[in-house]
Amino acid sequence: MMAGYLLSRERALPWLCSKKRRFQSRIFRGDTIHPSTLELMYELGLLDEFLKIDRTRNCVIACLVNGQVVPAADFTKLPTHCKFIAFMPQWIF
C-alpha cells in the first residue's frame, strides 16, 4: 500500500492486487492505528485529512485486574504529534 501511495505521488499508475474482489470482505484482526503510524502519516502530509474522519481515540488504556484498575499504556508522554491510539475499521483507514 505504501509503495502504491508513493508511486502515485510521482504520477505513476500503480495497481493494487488482492485475492478478494471487495476490500471490505476481507477478515481483519485489528482496528488500531498506533501513534507511530500516525506520525508517519504526519510526515507524509496525510494526518490533517485523517483527523477529520470520525474515530475513537484513547490516550490511556487500563485493565481491570482483581477489581483494581491497572494502567496498561499511557500515550500522553510520547514524542509524537498524536499522543493517542486511534480505533477505526481498516477498510475506512
C-alpha positions in Angstrom: 0.0 0.0 0.0 2.8 2.4 0.9 4.7 1.7 -2.4 1.5 2.3 -4.3 0.9 5.6 -2.5 4.4 6.8 -3.0 4.3 5.8 -6.7 1.0 7.6 -7.2 2.5 10.8 -5.7 5.1 10.6 -8.6 2.3 10.3 -11.1 2.8 6.6 -11.7 -0.2 4.4 -12.1 0.2 1.5 -9.5 -2.1 -1.5 -9.4 -3.2 -3.0 -6.1 -4.0 -6.7 -6.3 -5.9 -8.8 -3.8 -7.4 -12.3 -3.7 -10.8 -10.8 -2.7 -13.0 -8.8 -5.1 -14.1 -6.4 -2.4 -11.7 -4.9 0.2 -14.5 -4.9 2.9 -15.0 -8.6 2.6 -11.5 -9.3 4.0 -11.2 -10.5 7.6 -9.2 -8.2 9.7 -7.6 -8.9 13.0 -7.3 -5.4 14.5 -8.6 -1.9 14.0 -6.0 0.2 15.8 -3.8 2.9 14.4 -0.8 3.4 16.6 1.0 6.7 17.4 4.0 5.6 15.3 1.7 5.1 12.2 0.0 8.5 12.9 3.5 10.1 13.0 4.3 8.6 9.6 1.0 10.0 8.3 2.1 13.4 9.6 5.5 13.1 7.8 3.7 12.2 4.6 1.3 15.1 4.9 -1.8 12.9 5.4 -2.5 13.5 9.1 -4.8 16.5 8.8 -7.1 14.7 6.5 -7.1 11.5 8.7 -8.0 13.5 11.8 -11.2 14.7 10.0 -12.5 11.1 10.0 -14.7 10.1 12.9 -12.9 7.6 15.1 -12.3 6.7 18.8 -9.2 8.0 20.5 -7.6 6.6 23.6 -4.7 8.4 25.4 -4.6 5.9 28.3 -5.5 2.3 28.3 -6.2 0.5 31.6 -7.2 -3.1 32.6 -9.4 -4.3 35.4 -7.4 -6.9 37.4 -9.0 -8.4 40.5 -11.3 -5.5 40.8 -8.5 -2.9 40.5 -7.9 -0.6 37.6 -4.3 -1.1 36.4 -2.7 1.3 33.8 -1.6 -0.7 30.8 -0.4 2.1 28.4 -0.1 5.9 28.6 0.5 7.6 25.2 0.4 11.1 26.6 4.2 11.3 27.1 5.2 10.1 23.6 7.3 12.4 21.4 4.8 12.3 18.6 2.2 14.7 17.2 -0.6 12.3 18.1 -0.5 11.1 21.7 -3.2 8.6 21.3 -4.1 5.3 19.7 -7.0 5.5 17.2 -9.6 2.8 16.7 -11.1 2.6 13.2 -12.2 -0.2 10.8 -9.3 -0.9 8.5 -11.4 -0.6 5.3 -12.1 3.1 6.3 -8.4 3.6 7.2 
